[in-house]
Amino acid sequence: MHLITGSTGRLEIHSSSAPRRADSFADDVLAGLRATPKRLPSKYFYDEVGSALFDAITVLPEYYLTRTETEILREYGWEMVRAIGNPIAFLELGSGSAVKTRILIEETLRVQRTLHYSPIDISGDALRASAQALVAAYPLLTVTGYVGDYFSMLQDTRLDRDGKVLAMFMGSNIGNYEPGVAIELLMAIARRLKRGDGLLLGADLKKDERELQLAYDDPTGVTAAFNKNLLARVNRELGGTFDLHDFAHVARYDAARGCIDSFLQARRAHDVRIENIDATIAFAQGERIHTESSYKYDLRDLDALGKAAGLRLSRTWTDAQERFSVNLYIP
């Protein structure tokens, strides 16, 4: 692990070595593009370009998820940070720019003198930028960040805290995992929690199919650009020869699974060379690369999800139109 310490003394970031992360990306690309059907892991969306595109997505009128979750946090954040008692420390998976986290930080600092915040994120650049901004904005906040895969980082004993911990996994990120893996991840979080701790989980709710379709395939094409950036990232980092014009963004809702799936579909039959992994990948016309699944839930689903991971659903908050939910689980 590499350690970066902020000049304030209130910021530390523990990071895996860059070569190991690069190797993981290369290995996953090679395995995914040789699989049948082809796939690329959604966790690689968020490089610098992808993160900027996602920030643009969050302000689209069709993309309700960030807006409604923020509405919930602004309305009920004061209840959430008091739900398990105080003082608390934060542990957050996928913090990103931590814009919504600031709401909960501010509410917490109303009821306790200091706050320790431990974000985990696969994007080191995004975590460093947000952590530096947070310690600058909140003099009573201490940040210890961890760059890497959730499953690996959740095993790090440096995450242990004597006092109460409120873990957070927001933004409906849990919906990007297949049900079995989602349960495994929640179990990994649960193993980090003690009696008296809690987990806040953001989860998108089932709704009209057209509303979902527009959220993941907007008319202006920002979500299409976000999806195609995966191919551009392969070009930039692995010497790929993807022509982005040869692929169409496709998003389809599967009502039986309660899931919207995103793909990149080849417009014509052609080959793509990826030099850094010494691979030539053949595409048939109409062949798809699966890039993301986003599962939607109802309250029964959320209760069952928690029970399977050894967590009890204690409280659910929703926006006024009941499109999104923030859920408190207790170990």
C-alpha beads as a LAMMPS data file, in Angstrom:
LAMMPS data file: protein, C-alpha beads

331 atoms
330 bonds

1 atom types
1 bond types

-500.0 500.0 xlo xhi
-500.0 500.0 ylo yhi
-500.0 500.0 zlo zhi

Masses

1 110.0

Atoms # bond

1 1 1 0.000 0.000 0.000
2 1 1 1.140 3.548 -0.732
3 1 1 0.345 6.283 1.761
4 1 1 -0.297 9.895 0.811
5 1 1 -0.628 12.328 3.703
6 1 1 -2.225 15.752 3.387
7 1 1 -0.401 18.814 4.618
8 1 1 -3.209 19.521 7.078
9 1 1 -2.532 16.336 9.030
10 1 1 -6.231 15.504 8.672
11 1 1 -5.941 13.622 5.373
12 1 1 -4.443 10.224 4.601
13 1 1 -5.016 8.167 1.449
14 1 1 -3.959 4.529 1.235
15 1 1 -3.582 3.345 -2.335
16 1 1 -2.695 0.103 -4.076
17 1 1 0.142 0.347 -6.595
18 1 1 -0.801 1.763 -10.008
19 1 1 0.664 -1.166 -12.007
20 1 1 -1.564 -3.649 -10.205
21 1 1 -4.679 -1.627 -11.012
22 1 1 -3.619 -1.304 -14.655
23 1 1 -3.045 -5.058 -14.888
24 1 1 -6.518 -5.667 -13.487
25 1 1 -8.082 -3.460 -16.178
26 1 1 -6.146 -5.242 -18.933
27 1 1 -7.029 -8.686 -17.574
28 1 1 -10.712 -7.811 -17.235
29 1 1 -10.869 -6.362 -20.753
30 1 1 -9.239 -9.442 -22.266
31 1 1 -11.456 -11.867 -20.354
32 1 1 -14.613 -9.846 -21.006
33 1 1 -14.128 -9.421 -24.748
34 1 1 -13.269 -13.100 -25.195
35 1 1 -16.358 -14.184 -23.251
36 1 1 -19.677 -15.190 -24.809
37 1 1 -21.575 -12.908 -24.691
38 1 1 -18.961 -10.153 -24.553
39 1 1 -18.871 -7.845 -21.516
40 1 1 -16.902 -5.009 -19.929
41 1 1 -17.190 -4.352 -16.155
42 1 1 -19.103 -1.196 -15.255
43 1 1 -16.571 -0.375 -12.511
44 1 1 -14.270 0.909 -15.272
45 1 1 -16.690 3.637 -16.345
46 1 1 -15.185 6.128 -13.930
47 1 1 -11.854 7.280 -15.263
48 1 1 -11.350 11.055 -15.501
49 1 1 -13.407 11.374 -18.687
50 1 1 -16.099 8.964 -17.512
51 1 1 -16.472 10.731 -14.171
52 1 1 -16.935 14.076 -15.955
53 1 1 -19.550 12.540 -18.268
54 1 1 -21.393 11.036 -15.311
55 1 1 -21.452 14.432 -13.604
56 1 1 -23.136 15.736 -16.769
57 1 1 -25.646 12.872 -16.682
58 1 1 -26.705 13.741 -13.141
59 1 1 -28.040 17.152 -14.251
60 1 1 -30.061 15.809 -17.188
61 1 1 -33.828 16.240 -16.675
62 1 1 -34.360 12.559 -17.567
63 1 1 -31.884 11.300 -14.969
64 1 1 -33.910 11.519 -11.772
65 1 1 -31.708 9.308 -9.552
66 1 1 -29.191 11.847 -8.225
67 1 1 -31.822 14.570 -7.918
68 1 1 -34.263 12.439 -5.924
69 1 1 -31.597 10.960 -3.645
70 1 1 -30.342 14.458 -2.894
71 1 1 -33.925 15.520 -2.126
72 1 1 -34.211 12.663 0.377
73 1 1 -30.916 13.530 2.064
74 1 1 -31.798 17.205 2.357
75 1 1 -35.203 16.375 3.829
76 1 1 -34.251 13.522 6.149
77 1 1 -30.460 13.640 6.556
78 1 1 -30.822 14.978 10.090
79 1 1 -32.749 11.794 11.011
80 1 1 -30.268 9.481 9.274
81 1 1 -27.194 10.720 11.134
82 1 1 -29.011 10.430 14.468
83 1 1 -30.632 7.051 13.770
84 1 1 -28.027 4.911 15.558
85 1 1 -27.014 7.522 18.115
86 1 1 -23.965 9.770 18.244
87 1 1 -21.048 10.221 17.994
88 1 1 -20.508 8.289 14.757
89 1 1 -17.799 7.818 12.125
90 1 1 -18.523 7.452 8.397
91 1 1 -17.459 4.620 6.092
92 1 1 -18.502 5.159 2.467
93 1 1 -18.184 2.945 -0.607
94 1 1 -17.973 4.742 -3.939
95 1 1 -17.730 8.262 -2.600
96 1 1 -16.996 9.868 -5.986
97 1 1 -17.111 13.656 -5.683
98 1 1 -18.863 13.339 -2.267
99 1 1 -21.395 16.052 -3.163
100 1 1 -24.276 14.262 -1.442
101 1 1 -22.037 13.135 1.414
102 1 1 -21.534 16.797 2.343
103 1 1 -25.197 16.962 3.362
104 1 1 -24.671 14.185 5.908
105 1 1 -21.317 15.583 7.047
106 1 1 -22.907 18.942 7.812
107 1 1 -25.821 17.335 9.656
108 1 1 -23.444 15.189 11.716
109 1 1 -21.260 18.150 12.704
110 1 1 -24.360 19.814 14.125
111 1 1 -24.559 17.137 16.821
112 1 1 -20.930 16.137 17.425
113 1 1 -17.683 18.060 17.637
114 1 1 -15.574 16.129 15.091
115 1 1 -16.097 13.493 12.401
116 1 1 -13.841 10.807 10.926
117 1 1 -14.678 9.874 7.326
118 1 1 -13.312 6.788 5.517
119 1 1 -14.202 6.764 1.796
120 1 1 -13.365 3.804 -0.476
121 1 1 -13.230 4.372 -4.229
122 1 1 -11.689 2.627 -7.224
123 1 1 -10.797 6.004 -8.768
124 1 1 -7.779 7.409 -6.965
125 1 1 -7.962 10.758 -8.738
126 1 1 -11.614 11.286 -7.801
127 1 1 -11.042 10.219 -4.197
128 1 1 -8.024 12.470 -3.733
129 1 1 -9.781 15.471 -5.235
130 1 1 -12.914 15.046 -3.127
131 1 1 -10.959 14.290 0.076
132 1 1 -8.814 17.404 -0.319
133 1 1 -11.896 19.529 -0.947
134 1 1 -13.642 18.091 2.106
135 1 1 -10.826 18.692 4.593
136 1 1 -10.507 22.229 3.236
137 1 1 -14.236 22.867 3.656
138 1 1 -14.693 21.255 7.091
139 1 1 -11.971 22.002 9.680
140 1 1 -13.474 19.457 12.104
141 1 1 -13.346 16.609 9.564
142 1 1 -10.577 13.990 9.301
143 1 1 -10.409 11.826 6.172
144 1 1 -8.670 8.477 5.720
145 1 1 -9.281 7.319 2.153
146 1 1 -8.728 3.931 0.532
147 1 1 -8.205 3.479 -3.216
148 1 1 -9.145 0.065 -4.538
149 1 1 -11.725 -2.648 -4.970
150 1 1 -14.496 -2.729 -2.350
151 1 1 -14.113 -6.410 -1.502
152 1 1 -10.363 -6.061 -0.945
153 1 1 -10.523 -2.827 0.987
154 1 1 -13.328 -4.007 3.263
155 1 1 -10.893 -6.592 4.629
156 1 1 -8.419 -3.896 5.713
157 1 1 -8.256 -3.860 9.518
158 1 1 -7.420 -0.142 9.464
159 1 1 -11.124 0.429 8.838
160 1 1 -11.858 -0.773 12.397
161 1 1 -13.355 1.887 14.682
162 1 1 -14.057 1.601 18.412
163 1 1 -17.093 3.870 18.271
164 1 1 -20.263 3.689 16.200
165 1 1 -19.918 3.557 12.423
166 1 1 -22.490 4.622 9.858
167 1 1 -21.552 2.923 6.587
168 1 1 -22.933 4.319 3.329
169 1 1 -23.410 2.865 -0.147
170 1 1 -25.387 5.478 -2.026
171 1 1 -26.419 6.386 -5.562
172 1 1 -28.149 3.058 -6.290
173 1 1 -24.693 1.544 -6.862
174 1 1 -25.935 -1.701 -5.311
175 1 1 -28.164 -2.076 -8.381
176 1 1 -25.104 -2.440 -10.618
177 1 1 -24.346 -5.842 -9.089
178 1 1 -26.004 -9.105 -10.019
179 1 1 -28.214 -10.226 -7.082
180 1 1 -25.793 -12.869 -5.786
181 1 1 -22.817 -10.507 -5.893
182 1 1 -24.895 -7.717 -4.313
183 1 1 -25.586 -10.010 -1.364
184 1 1 -21.883 -10.917 -1.118
185 1 1 -20.955 -7.225 -1.041
186 1 1 -23.535 -6.451 1.636
187 1 1 -22.225 -9.404 3.642
188 1 1 -18.700 -7.963 3.344
189 1 1 -20.007 -4.631 4.647
190 1 1 -21.930 -6.386 7.413
191 1 1 -18.740 -8.095 8.580
192 1 1 -17.230 -4.644 9.144
193 1 1 -20.166 -3.532 11.281
194 1 1 -20.514 -4.053 15.023
195 1 1 -23.635 -4.147 17.122
196 1 1 -24.922 -0.566 17.204
197 1 1 -23.537 0.344 13.744
198 1 1 -25.688 0.955 10.677
199 1 1 -25.668 0.991 6.875
200 1 1 -27.350 3.584 4.659
201 1 1 -28.127 2.081 1.248
202 1 1 -29.408 4.127 -1.687
203 1 1 -31.625 2.071 -3.995
204 1 1 -33.676 2.976 -7.046
205 1 1 -37.308 1.862 -6.967
206 1 1 -39.311 0.062 -9.650
207 1 1 -41.352 2.404 -11.816
208 1 1 -42.750 3.089 -15.288
209 1 1 -40.614 1.514 -18.011
210 1 1 -40.513 4.656 -20.174
211 1 1 -39.161 6.751 -17.296
212 1 1 -36.396 4.196 -16.765
213 1 1 -35.621 4.024 -20.474
214 1 1 -35.143 7.785 -20.750
215 1 1 -32.920 7.869 -17.668
216 1 1 -30.493 5.421 -19.273
217 1 1 -30.805 6.542 -22.908
218 1 1 -31.360 10.298 -22.932
219 1 1 -32.276 12.153 -26.152
220 1 1 -29.153 14.339 -26.045
221 1 1 -26.829 11.319 -26.059
222 1 1 -24.857 11.957 -22.874
223 1 1 -25.493 8.447 -21.529
224 1 1 -24.416 7.061 -24.922
225 1 1 -21.137 9.004 -24.681
226 1 1 -20.651 7.738 -21.106
227 1 1 -21.110 4.135 -22.248
228 1 1 -18.857 4.504 -25.299
229 1 1 -16.110 6.016 -23.152
230 1 1 -15.364 2.462 -22.017
231 1 1 -14.150 1.731 -25.545
232 1 1 -12.266 5.024 -25.675
233 1 1 -10.580 4.081 -22.396
234 1 1 -9.438 0.775 -23.922
235 1 1 -7.979 2.799 -26.808
236 1 1 -6.217 5.268 -24.488
237 1 1 -4.827 2.842 -21.942
238 1 1 -4.427 -0.432 -23.821
239 1 1 -3.670 0.625 -27.382
240 1 1 -7.082 -0.329 -28.744
241 1 1 -8.386 0.547 -32.201
242 1 1 -12.101 0.865 -31.409
243 1 1 -13.943 3.266 -33.735
244 1 1 -16.726 4.616 -31.508
245 1 1 -18.898 5.283 -34.572
246 1 1 -19.009 1.505 -35.142
247 1 1 -20.991 0.972 -31.926
248 1 1 -24.466 2.052 -30.817
249 1 1 -25.553 2.575 -27.217
250 1 1 -28.499 0.310 -26.338
251 1 1 -30.483 0.297 -23.060
252 1 1 -33.310 -2.202 -22.480
253 1 1 -35.546 -2.827 -19.447
254 1 1 -36.225 -6.426 -18.422
255 1 1 -39.382 -6.286 -16.307
256 1 1 -39.064 -9.915 -15.179
257 1 1 -35.655 -9.207 -13.605
258 1 1 -36.525 -5.639 -12.614
259 1 1 -33.357 -4.554 -14.386
260 1 1 -32.266 -2.165 -17.124
261 1 1 -29.289 -3.446 -19.127
262 1 1 -26.875 -1.329 -21.158
263 1 1 -24.925 -2.568 -24.173
264 1 1 -22.625 -1.398 -26.946
265 1 1 -23.862 -2.928 -30.191
266 1 1 -21.652 -3.354 -33.263
267 1 1 -23.100 -1.575 -36.317
268 1 1 -21.061 -3.761 -38.706
269 1 1 -18.895 -6.861 -38.723
270 1 1 -15.266 -5.927 -38.085
271 1 1 -12.130 -6.690 -36.050
272 1 1 -10.571 -4.580 -33.277
273 1 1 -6.905 -4.815 -32.355
274 1 1 -5.787 -4.168 -28.750
275 1 1 -1.999 -4.010 -28.746
276 1 1 -1.223 -3.989 -25.019
277 1 1 -2.994 -7.303 -24.460
278 1 1 -1.950 -8.737 -27.842
279 1 1 -5.527 -9.495 -28.865
280 1 1 -7.653 -9.130 -31.980
281 1 1 -11.368 -9.211 -31.214
282 1 1 -13.893 -10.082 -33.929
283 1 1 -17.369 -8.518 -33.878
284 1 1 -20.376 -9.697 -35.858
285 1 1 -22.899 -7.137 -37.030
286 1 1 -25.406 -6.593 -34.201
287 1 1 -23.185 -8.286 -31.609
288 1 1 -23.362 -6.657 -28.175
289 1 1 -20.954 -5.922 -25.345
290 1 1 -22.796 -5.891 -22.021
291 1 1 -21.547 -2.934 -19.964
292 1 1 -23.994 -2.455 -17.103
293 1 1 -27.020 -3.872 -15.326
294 1 1 -29.024 -1.620 -13.035
295 1 1 -31.466 -3.462 -10.808
296 1 1 -34.543 -1.742 -9.411
297 1 1 -36.255 -2.708 -6.165
298 1 1 -39.463 -2.568 -4.203
299 1 1 -39.637 -2.665 -0.406
300 1 1 -40.046 -6.435 -0.356
301 1 1 -36.892 -6.805 -2.464
302 1 1 -34.953 -4.494 -0.141
303 1 1 -36.055 -6.404 2.953
304 1 1 -35.043 -9.732 1.374
305 1 1 -31.706 -8.314 0.212
306 1 1 -30.825 -7.262 3.741
307 1 1 -31.913 -10.532 5.344
308 1 1 -29.791 -12.535 2.897
309 1 1 -26.756 -10.524 4.024
310 1 1 -27.536 -10.721 7.736
311 1 1 -28.922 -7.185 7.972
312 1 1 -32.290 -5.975 9.209
313 1 1 -34.099 -3.230 7.295
314 1 1 -34.857 -0.708 10.029
315 1 1 -36.090 2.363 8.146
316 1 1 -36.794 3.556 4.582
317 1 1 -36.958 7.148 3.383
318 1 1 -38.269 8.065 -0.097
319 1 1 -38.736 11.197 -2.161
320 1 1 -42.226 12.692 -2.498
321 1 1 -42.954 10.695 -5.688
322 1 1 -41.497 7.466 -4.275
323 1 1 -39.045 7.044 -7.134
324 1 1 -35.927 6.491 -5.021
325 1 1 -35.129 5.224 -1.520
326 1 1 -32.483 5.515 1.185
327 1 1 -32.582 2.570 3.560
328 1 1 -31.110 2.042 7.030
329 1 1 -29.934 -1.496 7.776
330 1 1 -28.872 -2.724 11.194
331 1 1 -26.519 -5.704 11.688

Bonds

1 1 1 2
2 1 2 3
3 1 3 4
4 1 4 5
5 1 5 6
6 1 6 7
7 1 7 8
8 1 8 9
9 1 9 10
10 1 10 11
11 1 11 12
12 1 12 13
13 1 13 14
14 1 14 15
15 1 15 16
16 1 16 17
17 1 17 18
18 1 18 19
19 1 19 20
20 1 20 21
21 1 21 22
22 1 22 23
23 1 23 24
24 1 24 25
25 1 25 26
26 1 26 27
27 1 27 28
28 1 28 29
29 1 29 30
30 1 30 31
31 1 31 32
32 1 32 33
33 1 33 34
34 1 34 35
35 1 35 36
36 1 36 37
37 1 37 38
38 1 38 39
39 1 39 40
40 1 40 41
41 1 41 42
42 1 42 43
43 1 43 44
44 1 44 45
45 1 45 46
46 1 46 47
47 1 47 48
48 1 48 49
49 1 49 50
50 1 50 51
51 1 51 52
52 1 52 53
53 1 53 54
54 1 54 55
55 1 55 56
56 1 56 57
57 1 57 58
58 1 58 59
59 1 59 60
60 1 60 61
61 1 61 62
62 1 62 63
63 1 63 64
64 1 64 65
65 1 65 66
66 1 66 67
67 1 67 68
68 1 68 69
69 1 69 70
70 1 70 71
71 1 71 72
72 1 72 73
73 1 73 74
74 1 74 75
75 1 75 76
76 1 76 77
77 1 77 78
78 1 78 79
79 1 79 80
80 1 80 81
81 1 81 82
82 1 82 83
83 1 83 84
84 1 84 85
85 1 85 86
86 1 86 87
87 1 87 88
88 1 88 89
89 1 89 90
90 1 90 91
91 1 91 92
92 1 92 93
93 1 93 94
94 1 94 95
95 1 95 96
96 1 96 97
97 1 97 98
98 1 98 99
99 1 99 100
100 1 100 101
101 1 101 102
102 1 102 103
103 1 103 104
104 1 104 105
105 1 105 106
106 1 106 107
107 1 107 108
108 1 108 109
109 1 109 110
110 1 110 111
111 1 111 112
112 1 112 113
113 1 113 114
114 1 114 115
115 1 115 116
116 1 116 117
117 1 117 118
118 1 118 119
119 1 119 120
120 1 120 121
121 1 121 122
122 1 122 123
123 1 123 124
124 1 124 125
125 1 125 126
126 1 126 127
127 1 127 128
128 1 128 129
129 1 129 130
130 1 130 131
131 1 131 132
132 1 132 133
133 1 133 134
134 1 134 135
135 1 135 136
136 1 136 137
137 1 137 138
138 1 138 139
139 1 139 140
140 1 140 141
141 1 141 142
142 1 142 143
143 1 143 144
144 1 144 145
145 1 145 146
146 1 146 147
147 1 147 148
148 1 148 149
149 1 149 150
150 1 150 151
151 1 151 152
152 1 152 153
153 1 153 154
154 1 154 155
155 1 155 156
156 1 156 157
157 1 157 158
158 1 158 159
159 1 159 160
160 1 160 161
161 1 161 162
162 1 162 163
163 1 163 164
164 1 164 165
165 1 165 166
166 1 166 167
167 1 167 168
168 1 168 169
169 1 169 170
170 1 170 171
171 1 171 172
172 1 172 173
173 1 173 174
174 1 174 175
175 1 175 176
176 1 176 177
177 1 177 178
178 1 178 179
179 1 179 180
180 1 180 181
181 1 181 182
182 1 182 183
183 1 183 184
184 1 184 185
185 1 185 186
186 1 186 187
187 1 187 188
188 1 188 189
189 1 189 190
190 1 190 191
191 1 191 192
192 1 192 193
193 1 193 194
194 1 194 195
195 1 195 196
196 1 196 197
197 1 197 198
198 1 198 199
199 1 199 200
200 1 200 201
201 1 201 202
202 1 202 203
203 1 203 204
204 1 204 205
205 1 205 206
206 1 206 207
207 1 207 208
208 1 208 209
209 1 209 210
210 1 210 211
211 1 211 212
212 1 212 213
213 1 213 214
214 1 214 215
215 1 215 216
216 1 216 217
217 1 217 218
218 1 218 219
219 1 219 220
220 1 220 221
221 1 221 222
222 1 222 223
223 1 223 224
224 1 224 225
225 1 225 226
226 1 226 227
227 1 227 228
228 1 228 229
229 1 229 230
230 1 230 231
231 1 231 232
232 1 232 233
233 1 233 234
234 1 234 235
235 1 235 236
236 1 236 237
237 1 237 238
238 1 238 239
239 1 239 240
240 1 240 241
241 1 241 242
242 1 242 243
243 1 243 244
244 1 244 245
245 1 245 246
246 1 246 247
247 1 247 248
248 1 248 249
249 1 249 250
250 1 250 251
251 1 251 252
252 1 252 253
253 1 253 254
254 1 254 255
255 1 255 256
256 1 256 257
257 1 257 258
258 1 258 259
259 1 259 260
260 1 260 261
261 1 261 262
262 1 262 263
263 1 263 264
264 1 264 265
265 1 265 266
266 1 266 267
267 1 267 268
268 1 268 269
269 1 269 270
270 1 270 271
271 1 271 272
272 1 272 273
273 1 273 274
274 1 274 275
275 1 275 276
276 1 276 277
277 1 277 278
278 1 278 279
279 1 279 280
280 1 280 281
281 1 281 282
282 1 282 283
283 1 283 284
284 1 284 285
285 1 285 286
286 1 286 287
287 1 287 288
288 1 288 289
289 1 289 290
290 1 290 291
291 1 291 292
292 1 292 293
293 1 293 294
294 1 294 295
295 1 295 296
296 1 296 297
297 1 297 298
298 1 298 299
299 1 299 300
300 1 300 301
301 1 301 302
302 1 302 303
303 1 303 304
304 1 304 305
305 1 305 306
306 1 306 307
307 1 307 308
308 1 308 309
309 1 309 310
310 1 310 311
311 1 311 312
312 1 312 313
313 1 313 314
314 1 314 315
315 1 315 316
316 1 316 317
317 1 317 318
318 1 318 319
319 1 319 320
320 1 320 321
321 1 321 322
322 1 322 323
323 1 323 324
324 1 324 325
325 1 325 326
326 1 326 327
327 1 327 328
328 1 328 329
329 1 329 330
330 1 330 331
